[in-house]
Amino acid sequence: MARPNVVLILVDDMGFSDIGCYGGEVRTPNLDRLANSGVRLSQFYNTARCSPSRASLLSGLHPHQTGIGILTNDDRPRGYPGTINDRCVTIAEVLKAAGYATCLSGKWHLAGEMQKPNDAWPTRRGFDRFFGTLTGCGSYFQPGTLTRGEVNVEDEALRPDFFYTDAISAEAAAFIRDHDSRPAGQPLFLYVAYTAPHWPLHAREDDVAKYRGAFDEGWDVLRECRMRRLRELDILDDSASLSDRDPTQPAWDKAEYKEWQARRMEVYAAQIDRMDQGVGQILGALAETHDLENTLVIFLSDNGASDEALPLVALERFKQRSDILRVKTRDGRGVRVGNEPSIVPGTEDTYSSYGRAWSNLSNTPFRYYKQWTHEGGIATPLIIHWPKGGLRSGSVVRVPAQLVDVLPTVLEATGSSYPAEFKARAIIPYEGRSLLPALRGESVPEATLYWEHTGNAAVRRGQWKLVRAHPEVKRYWADSAHPAMRSEQSQLVREQSCTWELYDLSSDRSEVNNVSDQHPEIVKELSEQWQAWADRVGVIPFETTLDIYAERGQPYKDAIG
């Protein structure tokens, strides 16, 4: 059999249960088609945040090993460089060396320097072709750092019909069609990195209209509905329970401005809907070129849903981030920033996010969000489709796995070799193992999984997961409670405990029953194992990062990127 094409599709800030084939209300017929004739994983994990997940996904290493420990801030010499280093190789570099044509369409977010081309840009990390953004997020109507190759093409977004999700999809489909004219037998690697559904809440109005009324029942009822569908779809078994609503958020029946609240979720759903339409275009291009049957398609999200409120910092400071925020629309109107009922999201002149209560729905049935290493921050859908690959079509695989396993899976599928050296540089051996046997119904070696991000930490071995949140993360979570909930201090104080928590995920996937007191020996063993891993991969204690920013006179929000 000829070597397969590889199409890697990554979405941004999407929750575990948003798409249809994982129990969500959003209509995702193209992803559902891939899931129904491919394989879904029910216990796959990312690394909780944008840049670290991308670094790990592309390199097969833990993010700290690549220089991307938090985001792309340069905190040297004591902190992370915030730029992908030369001690790793990307999937694109490995596959290009093996004869693949390579393309990135979409978000990069692995280079601290975004104005001057450098060795951390995608064109110098294995991609023959690049169209997309170098920064982490931004307007869908006029994105900053829009680049083609190594040339700024922000002027392309001045077209009245420009919408970034559509542009990513169109470029990806064009690469497939253009590749069809290349010499026969050359496979392709296409990395499609959507910014959807990351804030701001921007969407086409015809997509939003599809969801009018879909969320009027509110987050409480819809969380119950999602939980039921997750069980029906065999993503979760009957032992799994639904975590309580986030205690910092009100019940839906006590929420104010319900029409505006529902609109926020409608726009978020429309962002995912538009992305799925783009996936349909990509699959259509593969079908046209007779490549779909022998293409390994991988779909996942970079972290759990985000509860971030806008603006992230004081408004005037936020407006200085010209790479992510345009203060005026293309026709000269002022952009209104914030999560207020007077700002109805969706249009170019707004810049909002959908809020914690809705992100709690997106991460059903789990607790917490992007940046956390509890399940809500790291659990992602993973769909793998390869008709000629001998996969167990329509199955749900329950093997726990994480991003470091993607590169070795691609290597085995393509028959490619991982180098000990690359361009005369010694390369760190990849950390993961191939999941291809599991996708074919066979066994794979059990692996211990590890996480660390901004002081949040976790380790999973078999059924046991040890996890903790950093005190600053907990404090921020409690301090940003809904105003009506801030009087409920007893619950928040209890939640602020920042010691190691232990969960038996075989019967408590939602992490609602902390059994650390019952198994102190497991806590000790796993915590020591985590520390040995952290020392080996170069985790810098978050206290060091906080000190760096405190010495600069900068607050916690700056330290987390």
C-alpha positions as semicolon CSV with decimal commas, in nm:
position;residue;x (nm);y (nm);z (nm)
1;M;0,000;0,000;0,000
2;A;0,121;0,350;-0,082
3;R;0,220;0,573;0,207
4;P;-0,083;0,758;0,344
5;N;-0,144;1,129;0,338
6;V;-0,173;1,284;0,684
7;V;-0,422;1,560;0,768
8;L;-0,398;1,690;1,123
9;I;-0,686;1,918;1,226
10;L;-0,658;2,113;1,550
11;V;-0,928;2,339;1,692
12;D;-0,883;2,603;1,958
13;D;-1,044;2,618;2,305
14;M;-1,322;2,370;2,223
15;G;-1,474;2,167;2,506
16;F;-1,493;1,789;2,544
17;S;-1,863;1,754;2,459
18;D;-1,935;2,034;2,209
19;I;-1,945;1,842;1,880
20;G;-2,226;1,609;1,784
21;C;-2,033;1,281;1,801
22;Y;-1,928;1,367;2,157
23;G;-2,277;1,459;2,279
24;G;-2,302;1,828;2,189
25;E;-2,579;2,037;2,035
26;V;-2,357;2,175;1,757
27;R;-2,428;2,029;1,416
28;T;-2,104;1,875;1,295
29;P;-2,202;1,633;1,018
30;N;-1,853;1,615;0,870
31;L;-1,681;1,534;1,198
32;D;-1,963;1,292;1,280
33;R;-1,901;1,116;0,948
34;L;-1,532;1,078;1,032
35;A;-1,622;0,943;1,377
36;N;-1,882;0,697;1,251
37;S;-1,643;0,539;1,001
38;G;-1,329;0,596;1,207
39;V;-1,227;0,569;1,571
40;R;-1,298;0,795;1,868
41;L;-1,087;0,801;2,183
42;S;-1,270;0,863;2,509
43;Q;-0,964;0,927;2,728
44;F;-0,731;1,138;2,518
45;Y;-0,559;1,442;2,665
46;N;-0,395;1,764;2,553
47;T;-0,169;1,980;2,773
48;A;-0,422;2,244;2,888
49;R;-0,316;2,548;2,682
50;C;-0,262;2,674;2,327
51;S;0,115;2,695;2,268
52;P;0,222;2,405;2,492
53;S;-0,029;2,174;2,325
54;R;0,089;2,272;1,978
55;A;0,451;2,219;2,076
56;S;0,378;1,877;2,220
57;L;0,151;1,772;1,933
58;L;0,408;1,858;1,667
59;S;0,718;1,729;1,848
60;G;0,616;1,420;2,045
61;L;0,776;1,582;2,351
62;H;0,641;1,742;2,662
63;P;0,613;2,118;2,603
64;H;0,878;2,212;2,856
65;Q;1,134;2,017;2,651
66;T;1,058;2,234;2,347
67;G;1,100;2,571;2,522
68;I;0,725;2,640;2,536
69;G;0,646;2,597;2,905
70;I;0,368;2,858;2,929
71;L;0,305;3,064;2,614
72;T;0,540;3,265;2,389
73;N;0,675;3,521;2,637
74;D;1,054;3,528;2,661
75;D;1,134;3,487;3,031
76;R;1,501;3,393;2,999
77;P;1,740;3,337;3,162
78;R;1,541;3,205;3,459
79;G;1,220;3,125;3,275
80;Y;1,112;2,960;2,951
81;P;1,229;3,108;2,618
82;G;0,874;3,095;2,480
83;T;0,994;2,989;2,135
84;I;1,018;2,638;1,995
85;N;1,380;2,531;2,028
86;D;1,621;2,335;1,807
87;R;1,639;2,033;2,037
88;C;1,317;1,896;1,885
89;V;1,190;1,815;1,538
90;T;0,835;1,874;1,419
91;I;0,617;1,620;1,239
92;A;0,655;1,843;0,933
93;E;1,035;1,822;0,947
94;V;1,030;1,445;0,983
95;L;0,776;1,391;0,705
96;K;0,939;1,642;0,471
97;A;1,267;1,451;0,510
98;A;1,072;1,136;0,421
99;G;0,952;1,291;0,096
100;Y;0,618;1,443;0,198
101;A;0,488;1,777;0,071
102;T;0,395;1,984;0,376
103;C;0,157;2,271;0,451
104;L;0,025;2,462;0,751
105;S;-0,300;2,651;0,715
106;G;-0,395;2,840;1,030
107;K;-0,250;2,929;1,368
108;W;0,119;2,875;1,458
109;H;0,174;3,035;1,805
110;L;0,518;2,883;1,864
111;A;0,741;3,186;1,799
112;G;0,801;3,476;2,035
113;E;0,920;3,703;1,752
114;M;0,628;3,753;1,514
115;Q;0,745;4,045;1,300
116;K;1,082;3,931;1,166
117;P;1,118;3,585;1,008
118;N;1,331;3,355;1,220
119;D;1,412;2,990;1,277
120;A;1,096;2,936;1,484
121;W;0,861;3,027;1,199
122;P;0,672;2,740;1,031
123;T;0,854;2,785;0,699
124;R;1,175;2,702;0,885
125;R;1,028;2,415;1,087
126;G;0,938;2,185;0,801
127;F;0,645;2,349;0,622
128;D;0,684;2,407;0,247
129;R;0,373;2,623;0,246
130;F;0,225;2,843;0,518
131;F;-0,081;3,063;0,535
132;G;-0,209;3,175;0,872
133;T;-0,139;3,371;1,187
134;L;0,170;3,369;1,406
135;T;-0,007;3,505;1,714
136;G;-0,246;3,321;1,947
137;C;-0,588;3,464;1,860
138;G;-0,764;3,766;1,715
139;S;-1,042;3,901;1,501
140;Y;-1,194;3,658;1,254
141;F;-1,267;3,949;1,020
142;Q;-0,923;4,115;1,033
143;P;-0,665;3,892;1,204
144;G;-0,329;4,031;1,306
145;T;0,002;3,872;1,194
146;L;-0,168;3,715;0,891
147;T;0,119;3,571;0,691
148;R;0,174;3,385;0,365
149;G;0,511;3,215;0,359
150;E;0,719;3,478;0,536
151;V;0,530;3,782;0,402
152;N;0,268;3,976;0,597
153;V;-0,063;3,963;0,407
154;E;-0,296;4,137;0,650
155;D;-0,428;4,330;0,350
156;E;-0,594;4,008;0,226
157;A;-0,838;4,045;0,515
158;L;-0,956;4,383;0,386
159;R;-1,185;4,206;0,140
160;P;-1,545;4,250;0,261
161;D;-1,613;3,874;0,246
162;F;-1,302;3,770;0,442
163;F;-1,359;3,540;0,741
164;Y;-1,058;3,367;0,892
165;T;-1,213;3,023;0,945
166;D;-1,317;3,017;0,579
167;A;-0,972;3,135;0,468
168;I;-0,803;2,853;0,662
169;S;-1,034;2,596;0,505
170;A;-0,993;2,736;0,154
171;E;-0,613;2,735;0,178
172;A;-0,613;2,377;0,306
173;A;-0,840;2,257;0,025
174;A;-0,632;2,448;-0,231
175;F;-0,313;2,278;-0,111
176;I;-0,474;1,937;-0,162
177;R;-0,588;2,025;-0,514
178;D;-0,255;2,185;-0,603
179;H;-0,073;1,880;-0,473
180;D;-0,270;1,661;-0,714
181;S;-0,058;1,802;-0,998
182;R;0,270;1,695;-0,831
183;P;0,460;1,378;-0,928
184;A;0,259;1,064;-0,864
185;G;0,335;0,888;-0,540
186;Q;0,434;1,190;-0,330
187;P;0,213;1,198;-0,017
188;L;0,116;1,514;0,167
189;F;0,110;1,634;0,526
190;L;-0,146;1,904;0,596
191;Y;-0,173;2,070;0,937
192;V;-0,498;2,265;0,968
193;A;-0,495;2,479;1,282
194;Y;-0,826;2,662;1,323
195;T;-0,861;2,946;1,571
196;A;-1,229;2,857;1,613
197;P;-1,391;2,860;1,862
198;H;-1,137;3,071;2,058
199;W;-1,264;3,416;2,152
200;P;-1,361;3,668;2,026
201;L;-1,715;3,554;1,951
202;H;-1,723;3,627;1,577
203;A;-1,951;3,439;1,342
204;R;-2,150;3,463;1,020
205;E;-2,505;3,562;1,100
206;D;-2,654;3,283;0,887
207;D;-2,461;3,031;1,100
208;V;-2,580;3,195;1,422
209;A;-2,939;3,179;1,300
210;K;-2,922;2,798;1,291
211;Y;-2,889;2,795;1,671
212;R;-3,153;3,048;1,761
213;G;-3,335;2,900;2,059
214;A;-3,106;2,597;2,084
215;F;-2,968;2,704;2,422
216;D;-3,277;2,865;2,574
217;E;-3,312;2,585;2,828
218;G;-2,988;2,703;2,985
219;W;-2,667;2,544;3,104
220;D;-2,815;2,327;3,379
221;V;-3,063;2,136;3,164
222;L;-2,819;2,111;2,875
223;R;-2,545;1,965;3,093
224;E;-2,786;1,687;3,191
225;C;-2,877;1,630;2,826
226;R;-2,515;1,611;2,721
227;M;-2,438;1,364;2,997
228;R;-2,716;1,138;2,875
229;R;-2,591;1,153;2,516
230;L;-2,230;1,086;2,620
231;R;-2,348;0,761;2,774
232;E;-2,566;0,673;2,475
233;L;-2,270;0,730;2,242
234;D;-2,051;0,505;2,463
235;I;-1,802;0,787;2,523
236;L;-1,867;0,750;2,896
237;D;-1,991;0,442;3,077
238;D;-2,262;0,428;3,341
239;S;-2,014;0,467;3,626
240;A;-1,937;0,824;3,520
241;S;-2,124;1,100;3,699
242;L;-2,198;1,461;3,616
243;S;-2,001;1,708;3,826
244;D;-2,194;1,983;3,997
245;R;-2,237;2,314;3,824
246;D;-1,935;2,538;3,886
247;P;-2,008;2,687;4,231
248;T;-1,897;3,032;4,113
249;Q;-2,187;3,042;3,865
250;P;-2,562;3,083;3,921
251;A;-2,831;2,838;3,827
252;W;-2,987;2,917;3,491
253;D;-3,323;2,996;3,648
254;K;-3,151;3,270;3,853
255;A;-2,939;3,406;3,569
256;E;-3,002;3,756;3,440
257;Y;-3,016;3,868;3,076
258;K;-3,109;3,523;2,947
259;E;-3,157;3,635;2,587
260;W;-2,805;3,780;2,579
261;Q;-2,664;3,475;2,755
262;A;-2,822;3,242;2,499
263;R;-2,688;3,457;2,216
264;R;-2,333;3,412;2,347
265;M;-2,363;3,034;2,322
266;E;-2,535;3,058;1,983
267;V;-2,236;3,247;1,842
268;Y;-1,992;3,001;1,998
269;A;-2,185;2,713;1,839
270;A;-2,182;2,894;1,504
271;Q;-1,801;2,918;1,521
272;I;-1,776;2,539;1,554
273;D;-2,041;2,490;1,284
274;R;-1,837;2,701;1,040
275;M;-1,525;2,504;1,123
276;D;-1,708;2,178;1,050
277;Q;-1,819;2,317;0,715
278;G;-1,451;2,379;0,645
279;V;-1,366;2,021;0,738
280;G;-1,626;1,923;0,479
281;Q;-1,439;2,127;0,216
282;I;-1,113;1,955;0,304
283;L;-1,270;1,610;0,287
284;G;-1,432;1,708;-0,042
285;A;-1,093;1,804;-0,188
286;L;-0,946;1,471;-0,074
287;A;-1,237;1,286;-0,237
288;E;-1,197;1,482;-0,562
289;T;-0,831;1,386;-0,581
290;H;-0,910;1,023;-0,490
291;D;-0,700;1,052;-0,177
292;L;-0,954;1,021;0,105
293;E;-0,936;0,643;0,142
294;N;-0,563;0,651;0,208
295;T;-0,550;0,964;0,423
296;L;-0,493;0,950;0,796
297;V;-0,715;1,226;0,937
298;I;-0,667;1,325;1,302
299;F;-0,897;1,575;1,476
300;L;-0,864;1,718;1,828
301;S;-0,870;2,033;2,045
302;D;-0,570;2,208;2,203
303;N;-0,728;2,242;2,549
304;G;-1,058;2,239;2,730
305;A;-1,313;2,517;2,691
306;S;-1,201;2,858;2,813
307;D;-1,365;3,050;3,096
308;E;-1,159;3,362;3,024
309;A;-1,344;3,692;3,061
310;L;-1,267;3,989;2,838
311;P;-1,077;4,209;2,850
312;L;-0,805;3,994;3,004
313;V;-0,640;4,299;3,159
314;A;-0,733;4,666;3,196
315;L;-0,898;4,777;2,873
316;E;-0,640;5,037;2,775
317;R;-0,360;4,784;2,823
318;F;-0,556;4,523;2,630
319;K;-0,597;4,762;2,337
320;Q;-0,219;4,777;2,305
321;R;-0,215;4,413;2,189
322;S;-0,253;4,504;1,822
323;D;-0,163;4,149;1,719
324;I;-0,486;4,015;1,874
325;L;-0,719;4,316;1,896
326;R;-0,820;4,561;1,625
327;V;-0,963;4,873;1,790
328;K;-1,150;4,967;1,473
329;T;-1,336;4,763;1,214
330;R;-1,238;4,766;0,848
331;D;-1,497;5,037;0,782
332;G;-1,382;5,253;1,071
333;R;-1,625;5,171;1,353
334;G;-1,495;5,134;1,705
335;V;-1,467;4,780;1,843
336;R;-1,656;4,728;2,170
337;V;-1,466;4,502;2,409
338;G;-1,614;4,312;2,701
339;N;-1,870;4,067;2,833
340;E;-2,161;4,300;2,896
341;P;-2,528;4,265;2,794
342;S;-2,497;4,589;2,597
343;I;-2,245;4,414;2,370
344;V;-2,431;4,155;2,163
345;P;-2,158;3,930;2,023
346;G;-2,100;3,801;1,674
347;T;-2,026;4,104;1,459
348;E;-1,691;4,259;1,369
349;D;-1,741;4,557;1,599
350;T;-1,760;4,335;1,912
351;Y;-1,492;4,148;2,106
352;S;-1,637;3,915;2,369
353;S;-1,614;3,565;2,515
354;Y;-1,896;3,332;2,617
355;G;-1,829;3,306;2,989
356;R;-1,764;3,049;3,256
357;A;-2,113;2,901;3,287
358;W;-2,122;2,812;2,916
359;S;-1,767;2,678;2,922
360;N;-1,879;2,458;3,211
361;L;-2,139;2,321;2,967
362;S;-1,876;2,275;2,695
363;N;-1,663;2,063;2,928
364;T;-1,951;1,841;3,043
365;P;-1,923;1,630;3,254
366;F;-1,595;1,761;3,393
367;R;-1,482;2,038;3,627
368;Y;-1,267;2,339;3,543
369;Y;-1,126;2,476;3,222
370;K;-0,839;2,564;2,993
371;Q;-0,513;2,604;3,188
372;W;-0,620;2,353;3,458
373;T;-0,492;1,994;3,466
374;H;-0,821;1,861;3,600
375;E;-1,020;1,678;3,332
376;G;-1,203;1,991;3,216
377;G;-0,875;2,150;3,112
378;I;-0,710;1,856;2,936
379;A;-0,974;1,612;2,806
380;T;-1,033;1,645;2,431
381;P;-1,225;1,464;2,162
382;L;-0,993;1,269;1,934
383;I;-1,119;1,134;1,603
384;I;-0,897;0,926;1,376
385;H;-1,009;0,822;1,027
386;W;-0,811;0,611;0,779
387;P;-1,023;0,376;0,565
388;K;-0,723;0,183;0,429
389;G;-0,548;0,171;0,766
390;G;-0,727;-0,129;0,911
391;L;-0,885;0,069;1,195
392;R;-1,184;-0,065;1,391
393;S;-1,446;0,141;1,212
394;G;-1,701;0,305;1,441
395;S;-1,528;0,199;1,763
396;V;-1,455;0,390;2,082
397;V;-1,107;0,327;2,221
398;R;-1,066;0,375;2,597
399;V;-0,686;0,367;2,619
400;P;-0,562;0,673;2,813
401;A;-0,324;0,868;2,590
402;Q;-0,192;1,219;2,533
403;L;-0,035;1,447;2,274
404;V;0,312;1,291;2,285
405;D;0,155;0,979;2,132
406;V;0,049;1,150;1,808
407;L;0,393;1,180;1,647
408;P;0,490;0,814;1,700
409;T;0,147;0,710;1,568
410;V;0,208;0,912;1,251
411;L;0,560;0,772;1,221
412;E;0,432;0,413;1,230
413;A;0,147;0,485;0,988
414;T;0,380;0,649;0,735
415;G;0,683;0,426;0,786
416;S;0,895;0,731;0,865
417;S;1,205;0,737;1,083
418;Y;1,268;0,966;1,378
419;P;1,619;1,114;1,367
420;A;1,876;1,107;1,645
421;E;2,024;1,416;1,482
422;F;1,872;1,681;1,256
423;K;2,076;1,941;1,069
424;A;2,379;1,847;1,280
425;R;2,186;1,898;1,604
426;A;2,121;1,630;1,865
427;I;1,746;1,572;1,903
428;I;1,563;1,464;2,217
429;P;1,398;1,122;2,164
430;Y;1,020;1,144;2,147
431;E;0,828;1,059;2,463
432;G;0,516;0,877;2,345
433;R;0,417;0,546;2,191
434;S;0,221;0,462;1,877
435;L;-0,152;0,420;1,923
436;L;-0,196;0,244;1,592
437;P;-0,237;-0,103;1,748
438;A;-0,514;0,030;1,977
439;L;-0,691;0,185;1,679
440;R;-0,689;-0,162;1,520
441;G;-0,831;-0,332;1,827
442;E;-0,501;-0,454;1,968
443;S;-0,323;-0,370;2,292
444;V;-0,063;-0,101;2,351
445;P;0,184;-0,071;2,639
446;E;0,041;0,113;2,937
447;A;0,197;0,456;2,983
448;T;0,209;0,699;3,273
449;L;0,081;1,040;3,165
450;Y;0,209;1,372;3,300
451;W;0,107;1,738;3,297
452;E;0,223;2,074;3,428
453;H;0,104;2,420;3,332
454;T;0,139;2,741;3,535
455;G;0,184;2,534;3,849
456;N;-0,116;2,312;3,785
457;A;0,005;1,954;3,786
458;A;-0,118;1,599;3,730
459;V;-0,002;1,244;3,676
460;R;-0,214;0,950;3,563
461;R;-0,112;0,586;3,598
462;G;-0,375;0,332;3,511
463;Q;-0,696;0,412;3,697
464;W;-0,531;0,662;3,933
465;K;-0,495;1,031;3,869
466;L;-0,317;1,267;4,107
467;V;-0,389;1,635;4,039
468;R;-0,346;1,973;4,204
469;A;-0,415;2,335;4,118
470;H;-0,174;2,616;4,192
471;P;-0,297;2,853;4,465
472;E;-0,289;3,155;4,231
473;V;-0,507;2,974;3,978
474;K;-0,758;2,883;4,250
475;R;-0,755;3,236;4,386
476;Y;-0,823;3,386;4,044
477;W;-1,105;3,136;3,987
478;A;-1,270;3,227;4,318
479;D;-1,215;3,601;4,283
480;S;-1,376;3,602;3,939
481;A;-1,696;3,438;4,062
482;H;-2,029;3,572;3,940
483;P;-2,123;3,865;4,169
484;A;-2,433;3,684;4,293
485;M;-2,220;3,388;4,406
486;R;-1,942;3,569;4,591
487;S;-2,124;3,541;4,923
488;E;-2,102;3,162;4,912
489;Q;-1,758;3,169;5,068
490;S;-1,780;2,832;5,241
491;Q;-1,787;2,642;4,913
492;L;-1,520;2,858;4,756
493;V;-1,290;2,829;5,057
494;R;-1,328;2,451;5,050
495;E;-1,249;2,453;4,678
496;Q;-0,937;2,660;4,742
497;S;-0,753;2,367;4,899
498;C;-0,446;2,327;4,680
499;T;-0,299;1,999;4,800
500;W;-0,275;1,688;4,585
501;E;-0,611;1,530;4,504
502;L;-0,643;1,161;4,410
503;Y;-0,917;1,018;4,189
504;D;-1,001;0,668;4,071
505;L;-1,093;0,746;3,711
506;S;-1,223;0,395;3,651
507;S;-1,531;0,490;3,853
508;D;-1,496;0,868;3,888
509;R;-1,398;1,022;3,556
510;S;-1,544;1,357;3,659
511;E;-1,316;1,385;3,964
512;V;-1,587;1,442;4,223
513;N;-1,467;1,201;4,495
514;N;-1,119;1,283;4,623
515;V;-0,979;0,967;4,786
516;S;-0,633;1,100;4,876
517;D;-0,694;1,047;5,249
518;Q;-0,779;0,682;5,186
519;H;-0,467;0,606;4,979
520;P;-0,174;0,810;5,116
521;E;0,074;0,555;4,981
522;I;-0,052;0,612;4,624
523;V;-0,036;0,988;4,671
524;K;0,323;0,961;4,790
525;E;0,427;0,729;4,509
526;L;0,264;0,927;4,229
527;S;0,378;1,265;4,362
528;E;0,737;1,142;4,372
529;Q;0,698;1,002;4,023
530;W;0,561;1,336;3,901
531;Q;0,852;1,527;4,058
532;A;1,108;1,298;3,895
533;W;0,938;1,359;3,559
534;A;0,926;1,737;3,616
535;D;1,298;1,742;3,695
536;R;1,376;1,533;3,387
537;V;1,178;1,739;3,132
538;G;1,278;2,079;3,269
539;V;0,966;2,207;3,443
540;I;1,044;2,549;3,591
541;P;0,852;2,599;3,918
542;F;0,572;2,848;3,861
543;E;0,688;3,037;4,169
544;T;1,001;3,126;3,972
545;T;0,788;3,269;3,691
546;L;0,576;3,464;3,940
547;D;0,893;3,607;4,093
548;I;1,019;3,714;3,751
549;Y;0,700;3,908;3,684
550;A;0,677;4,050;4,035
551;E;1,029;4,187;3,997
552;R;0,915;4,357;3,677
553;G;0,613;4,500;3,856
554;Q;0,378;4,286;3,649
555;P;0,073;4,099;3,787
556;Y;-0,025;3,733;3,788
557;K;-0,224;3,769;3,465
558;D;0,094;3,868;3,283
559;A;0,283;3,572;3,428
560;I;0,035;3,325;3,278
561;G;0,080;3,478;2,934
